[in-house]
Amino acid sequence: MIDRLRQQLAAADLPDRLRQLAAGAPAAAPVSLTLDLGKLDSDWLHQLPAKAPFWYRARPQRGEFRLGIGHALQVSSSGGNRFAALDNAFSGLCSDWRHTAGEPPPLAFAGFAFDAANQNPLPNALLAVPAILLENLGGRCRAVLTVPAGRIAQAADEWRQLLAQPARPSHTLLLPAAPQALTERAWTARVNAALRDIAGGKLDKLVLSRSRRVEAAGPFSPALILGQLAEQQPDSLLYAHGQGELCFLGATPERLVRLDNGLAEADALAGTAWSGSLSLAEQKNQHEQSLVVQAVVDALAPLCAAPPQASPATEHPAGHLTHLRSRICGRVASGTTLFDLVRALHPTPAVGGYPSGLAQDWLAAHGEQRNGWYSGGFGIFTAAGDGELSVALRCALLNGRQAELQAGAGIVAGSDPQQELAETEAKLGTLLTALGPAGELDRNGTRD
Ligand SMILES: C=C(O[C@H]1C=CC=C(C(=O)O)[C@@H]1O)C(=O)O
């Protein structure tokens, strides 16, 4: 497959095809050439680069796999106007974008942190057009090669170099973890503080998160972890963004919002059940999820031509966990962008709390710390203005041999601190298992 792409990169007419596409475009305009790679069954994980930035997004159950390698163009932002800033930059870029006629529009990847100020350690909000996009949609594979119009002369060499440095995945052993008792007590104390303020009528819901740091004998391999997640959670959306030693990755059950031809579809996901937990039918779980439905409907309504509609909640699997999920749909008013929807929705009470503004103030005042893009967003934006963002849950931030895992739980009236602690453990467990618990690895670090 990659050999077929290499041959096409060596074709003598490639620079001419790019120049024809770019005719009359400003030097900074993206130029994207789509090449057909035929029918094949690849998840692209073997092509994850060792050093170049990359983006991975896959839905294994639907046979949908995308890998972006290198950045042809990128823009980052932070602060209260971060979504508006990216929206402006992206719409400017789209107005000049030249791409192969008759092919689906090319796309950009984006990721952002929960908190508009956090820069730890990824850029707060980042949007990037990959230099090489490898797509496998239901077995049909293609490559989309992108270069700014002013850099066509050196493009083929740069693309070849990006393909020449795939990472070499190797298994590693997790080192014994530090005792958790103190951090667990500190977290439970915050849950009790949240319960007091909820009982006092200040808020209805707060989502409190915990983090767990783990270390391995050797560097973690994103490709192996993503492969594990695909097996564990085939119905979730896999995502990753890597930059050198750093990689933020996970498998999330929750969509933030999708925009397709004017139709917006968002998830209201909350309430968690696993073997031995409270049932999703319990009042506490139903209440927790109904607050998310209400907030999503309220956030979408001003952007929709008619009131958005919410489906009844159903059970939604996520590996060994199950959640309650409703889907909220609405036709957006003309001129509404995907970034407008993100700005209106984020953070939903699935990751922040309810009411949203008060919950965010409470979390900031109580030292809630969320690193990387945990509980922020991750997704794609097409040159036609459509796209889809997911809520970045069930994730790990890898840095060489270190990994930080984060997970949270929604606290409402009636929450039991010990049950909520167990819930965060169950959520952290999804990533811990994928990182490779020591018990499952032999002395050489290979799996049974
Ligand atoms: C905040 C997380 O999950 C959210 C999504 C589904 C169910 C949740 C819950 O039951 O609390 C959370 O709202 C997380 O996984 O870190």
The ligand as an ORCA input file, in Angstrom:
! r2SCAN-3c Opt
* xyz 0 1
  C     -15.913     12.535     32.653
  C     -15.915     11.293     32.188
  O     -17.051     10.661     31.760
  C     -18.243     11.377     31.489
  C     -18.930     10.686     30.391
  C     -19.769      9.628     30.628
  C     -20.194      9.349     31.927
  C     -19.847     10.167     32.958
  C     -20.334      9.886     34.334
  O     -21.085      8.903     34.526
  O     -19.946     10.579     35.266
  C     -19.081     11.411     32.767
  O     -20.024     12.446     32.689
  C     -14.685     10.513     32.050
  O     -14.738      9.418     31.492
  O     -13.618     10.995     32.486
*
